[in-house]
């Protein structure tokens, strides 16, 4: 049993440290919110969506989302605070669903008013730019007029009319925020008519609640295995040593591992992240380091705790051994005492009736 339990104890010490490291982040929405907020990723969401969408098409007009004026209007409308607020509301709704509080994630991101504000802001900025432009020559036609790149105003086109046309194109066009209202039921995969939360992810809440209990279960099993090793050993001193040395060794390994992972992530892995958007690249690097450090804290705590417990167990075994040694020496000393005097022997030894020796008869023939 000891041969079987010893390696199981070592494996459990590793597993519980790794498990708690990930569970500590994945099951706490506040931790996820904190990591996302510190990474600066909310500053890159809108520029990333604009780069992905590229342009808005509608009514025969194309509105380039790479234009600096349009991007300025978008960033002023969809601020990082606005993105963070909606993201955190979505996170709360998803975790309520995972914890079994709601049948589906209860969140709603309504970007209808924000899209209207974006179109209005873009129209105002464009109108300001066009108002300062001179009139075009008579040879310039208004057929291919682009208000975002125009250097003059053709005949029959005013700054206000051009801005109004742009605003209508943004509101009615396709390519950016086509579905401004986002809920759990609107998120579907492929050709399915069901929400992804009710179809592909329907078993996620049960699995999540099971995974959430693993640190407690692993902790109880680890303690029971450690106690079994101590009780099954020939002496309590030997059992404490069989438990103490693995705790001390694995604790040191975890501390070294935590330090090494931190350095590798910060100096090797993070710098290798490369995307076209410099701001997004910086945010993703920060996000990776923050996630690693959050997981790393568990390794530091477990490593230090294992070292303390291992040292205490080894020290206790030495103390218990000294006590047994003293009692053995005392027993040996008592066994080597000089013989007692006749008076002492009489006083301390019970009397016994002597058995007479049998007479020997000798026959002489």
C-alpha positions in Angstrom: 0.0 0.0 0.0 2.8 2.4 0.8 4.5 1.6 -2.6 1.1 2.5 -4.3 0.2 5.5 -2.2 3.6 7.3 -2.3 3.5 8.2 -6.1 -0.2 8.9 -5.9 0.5 11.5 -3.2 3.2 13.1 -5.3 0.9 13.3 -8.4 -1.9 14.8 -6.3 0.3 17.5 -5.0 1.1 18.6 -8.6 -2.5 18.3 -9.9 -4.1 20.3 -7.1 -1.7 23.2 -7.5 -2.3 23.3 -11.3 -6.0 22.8 -10.9 -6.4 25.6 -8.4 -4.3 27.9 -10.6 -6.8 27.7 -13.5 -10.0 27.4 -11.4 -9.0 30.5 -9.5 -9.3 32.5 -12.7 -11.9 30.7 -14.7 -14.6 30.5 -12.0 -14.3 34.1 -10.7 -15.8 36.7 -13.1 -14.3 39.6 -11.0 -10.8 38.3 -11.7 -11.5 38.1 -15.4 -12.9 41.6 -15.4 -9.9 42.9 -13.6 -7.5 41.3 -16.0 -9.3 42.6 -19.1 -9.5 46.1 -17.7 -5.8 46.2 -16.8 -4.7 44.8 -20.2 -6.1 47.8 -22.2 -7.9 45.5 -24.6 -11.0 47.7 -24.5 -9.1 50.4 -26.3 -8.5 48.1 -29.2 -12.0 46.7 -29.7 -13.4 49.4 -31.9 -10.3 49.9 -34.1 -10.2 46.1 -34.6 -13.9 46.0 -35.7 -13.3 48.8 -38.1 -10.3 47.0 -39.6 -12.3 43.9 -40.0 -15.4 45.5 -41.5 -13.3 47.8 -43.8 -16.4 49.6 -45.4 -20.1 50.2 -45.2 -22.0 49.6 -48.4 -25.5 50.8 -49.0 -27.6 53.0 -51.4 -24.9 53.0 -54.0 -22.5 54.6 -51.6 -19.4 53.1 -50.0 -18.2 54.5 -46.7 -14.6 53.6 -46.0 -14.0 52.7 -42.3 -10.3 53.3 -42.7 -10.9 57.0 -43.2 -9.5 59.1 -40.3 -12.7 61.1 -39.9 -14.9 58.0 -39.7 -12.5 56.3 -37.3 -12.5 59.4 -35.1 -16.3 59.5 -35.0 -16.4 55.8 -34.1 -13.8 56.0 -31.3 -15.6 59.0 -29.9 -18.9 57.2 -29.9 -17.9 53.7 -28.8 -15.6 54.7 -26.0 -13.5 52.1 -24.0 -15.8 52.7 -21.1 -18.8 51.9 -23.2 -17.2 48.7 -24.4 -16.2 47.7 -20.9 -19.6 48.3 -19.5 -21.3 46.0 -22.1 -18.6 43.4 -21.9 -18.8 43.1 -18.1 -22.6 42.9 -18.3 -22.2 40.0 -20.8 -19.7 38.3 -18.5 -22.1 38.5 -15.5 -24.9 37.1 -17.6 -22.8 34.1 -18.8 -21.7 33.2 -15.3 -25.2 33.4 -14.0 -26.1 30.8 -16.7 -23.1 28.7 -15.8 -24.1 28.7 -12.1 -27.6 27.5 -13.0 -29.3 30.8 -12.1 -30.8 31.3 -15.6 -31.7 28.9 -18.4 -29.7 31.1 -20.9 -27.2 33.9 -20.4 -29.2 37.0 -19.5 -27.6 39.9 -21.3 -28.5 42.4 -24.0 -26.2 44.7 -25.9 -28.3 47.3 -27.7 -26.1 49.3 -30.1 -29.0 51.0 -31.9 -28.7 54.4 -30.3 -24.9 54.1 -30.4 -25.0 53.5 -34.2 -27.2 56.5 -34.7 -24.9 58.6 -32.6 -21.9 57.3 -34.6 -23.6 58.3 -37.9 -24.5 61.7 -36.6 -20.9 62.4 -35.3 -19.4 61.2 -38.6 -21.8 63.5 -40.6 -21.0 66.5 -38.4 -17.2 66.0 -38.8 -17.6 65.6 -42.6 -19.8 68.7 -42.8 -17.2 70.7 -41.0 -14.5 69.6 -43.4 -16.6 70.2 -46.5 -17.6 73.7 -45.3 -14.0 74.8 -45.6 -13.5 73.5 -49.1 -13.7 75.8 -52.2 -16.1 75.3 -55.1 -15.0 73.0 -57.9 -14.5 74.2 -61.4 -17.3 73.7 -63.9 -15.5 70.8 -65.5 -15.6 68.7 -62.3 -18.7 66.4 -62.2 -20.6 65.5 -59.1 -21.1 61.9 -60.2 -18.1 60.4 -58.5 -18.1 62.8 -55.6 -16.6 61.3 -52.4 -17.2 63.5 -49.3 -14.4 61.7 -47.4 -11.7 62.5 -49.9 -13.0 65.6 -51.7 -10.8 68.6 -52.2 -13.6 70.9 -53.5 -17.4 71.0 -53.7 -18.9 70.4 -57.1 -21.8 72.5 -58.3 -25.1 71.5 -56.8 -23.6 69.7 -53.8 -23.5 71.5 -50.4 -21.7 70.4 -47.3 -24.9 69.8 -45.5 -26.4 67.6 -48.2 -23.2 65.5 -48.6 -23.1 65.0 -44.8 -26.8 64.0 -44.8 -26.2 61.4 -47.5 -23.2 60.0 -45.6 -25.3 59.7 -42.4 -28.0 57.8 -44.3 -25.5 55.5 -45.9 -24.0 54.6 -42.4 -27.4 54.0 -40.9 -28.9 51.9 -43.8 -25.7 50.3 -45.1 -24.3 46.9 -44.5 -20.9 45.9 -43.2 -20.7 47.4 -39.7 -23.1 46.7 -36.8 -25.6 45.0 -39.1 -27.3 43.5 -36.0 -27.1 46.2 -33.4 -29.0 44.2 -30.7 -27.1 41.2 -29.4 -28.6 38.7 -27.0 -27.9 35.1 -26.1 -30.7 33.9 -28.4 -29.2 35.9 -31.4 -25.8 34.2 -31.1 -26.1 31.1 -33.4 -23.6 28.9 -35.1 -23.8 27.8 -38.7 -27.2 27.1 -40.1 -28.7 26.3 -36.7 -31.9 28.1 -35.6 -31.1 27.6 -31.9 -28.9 29.7 -29.8 -25.4 28.3 -29.4 -25.9 28.3 -25.6 -29.0 26.0 -26.0 -27.3 23.8 -28.6 -23.6 23.2 -28.7 -23.0 24.6 -25.2 -26.1 23.2 -23.4 -23.9 20.9 -21.3 -21.5 23.6 -20.3 -23.2 24.6 -17.0 -23.1 21.0 -15.6 -19.5 20.6 -16.6 -18.6 24.0 -15.1 -20.2 23.2 -11.8 -18.4 19.8 -11.7 -15.0 21.4 -12.5 -15.6 24.1 -9.9 -15.7 21.4 -7.2 -12.4 19.7 -8.2 -10.1 21.7 -5.9 -12.1 20.7 -2.8 -12.3 17.0 -3.9 -8.6 16.9 -4.8 -7.7 18.6 -1.5 -9.7 16.0 0.5 -8.2 13.1 -1.4 -4.7 14.5 -1.0 -5.1 14.9 2.8 -6.5 11.3 3.1 -3.7 9.8 1.1 -1.1 11.7 3.3 -2.8 10.4 6.5 -2.9 6.9 5.1 0.9 7.0 4.4 1.5 8.1 8.0 -0.7 5.5 9.5 0.5 2.6 7.4 4.2 3.3 8.1 6.0 1.2 10.7 6.4 4.2 12.9 4.9 7.7 13.0 8.4 9.1 12.5 8.8 7.2 9.3 5.4 8.2 8.1 6.0 11.9 8.7 9.3 11.6 6.7 7.5 9.9 3.8 5.1 12.8 3.7 7.5 15.6 4.5 10.2 15.0 1.9 7.8 15.0 -1.1 6.1 18.1 0.2 9.4 19.9 0.5 10.7 18.7 -2.8 7.6 19.5 -4.8 7.3 22.9 -3.0 10.8 23.9 -4.2 10.0 22.6 -7.7 6.8 24.7 -7.9 8.6 27.8 -6.7 11.3 27.4 -9.4 8.6 26.6 -12.0 6.6 29.7 -11.1 9.7 31.9 -11.5 10.7 30.3 -14.8 7.2 30.5 -16.3 7.0 34.2 -15.4 10.3 35.0 -17.1 9.6 32.9 -20.2 6.2 34.5 -20.6 7.3 38.0 -20.1 10.6 37.9 -22.1 10.0 35.2 -24.7 6.3 34.4 -25.4 4.7 37.9 -25.1 7.2 39.6 -27.4 6.4 37.0 -30.1 2.8 38.2 -30.4 2.6 40.2 -33.6 -0.5 41.7 -35.2 -1.0 44.6 -37.6 -2.6 46.9 -35.0 0.2 48.2 -32.7 -2.3 49.1 -29.9 -4.0 45.7 -30.1 -0.6 44.0 -30.1 0.5 45.8 -26.9 -2.9 44.9 -25.3 -2.6 41.2 -26.2 0.9 41.1 -24.8 -0.2 42.7 -21.5 -3.2 40.4 -21.4 -1.0 37.3 -21.7 1.3 38.4 -19.0 -1.5 39.3 -16.7 -3.2 35.9 -17.1 0.1 34.2 -16.5 0.8 36.1 -13.4 -2.7 35.4 -12.1 -2.2 31.7 -12.6 1.4 32.0 -11.2 0.2 33.3 -7.9 -1.3 29.9 -7.1 2.0 28.2 -7.8 3.8 30.7 -5.5 1.3 30.1 -2.7 1.3 26.3 -3.1 5.0 26.1 -3.4 5.6 28.1 -0.3 2.9 26.2 1.6 4.4 22.8 0.6 7.8 23.9 1.7 6.4 25.0 5.1 4.4 21.8 5.6 7.3 19.6 4.4 9.7 21.3 6.8 7.3 21.0 9.7 6.7 17.3 9.0 10.4 16.5 8.8 11.1 18.5 11.9 8.3 16.8 13.8 9.7 13.4 12.8 13.1 14.4 14.3 11.4 15.5 17.5 9.4 12.3 17.8 12.5 10.3 17.2 14.4 12.1 19.9 11.6 11.3 22.4 11.7 7.6 21.6 15.4 7.5 21.8 15.4 9.0 25.3 12.8 6.5 26.5 14.9 3.6 25.0 18.0 4.9 26.8 16.1 5.2 30.1 14.8 1.6 29.7 18.3 0.4 29.0 19.7 2.2 32.0 17.1 0.7 34.3 17.9 -2.8 33.0 21.6 -2.4 34.0 21.0 -1.4 37.7 23.1 -3.2 40.4 21.4 -6.2 42.2 19.3 -5.2 45.2 20.3 -6.0 48.8 18.7 -8.9 50.7 16.6 -6.6 52.7 15.4 -4.9 49.6 14.9 -8.2 47.9 12.8 -9.5 50.9 10.7 -6.3 50.9 10.0 -6.3 47.3 10.0 -9.9 46.3 7.1 -12.2 47.2 7.9 -15.3 49.3 7.7 -18.7 47.6 7.5 -22.2 49.2 10.7 -24.1 48.5 10.3 -27.5 46.9 12.3 -30.2 48.8 15.0 -32.0 46.8 14.2 -35.7 46.3 16.5 -38.2 48.2 18.8 -40.4 46.3 19.0 -44.0 47.2 22.2 -46.0 46.7 22.0 -49.8 46.8 25.3 -51.7 47.5 25.3 -55.4 46.5 
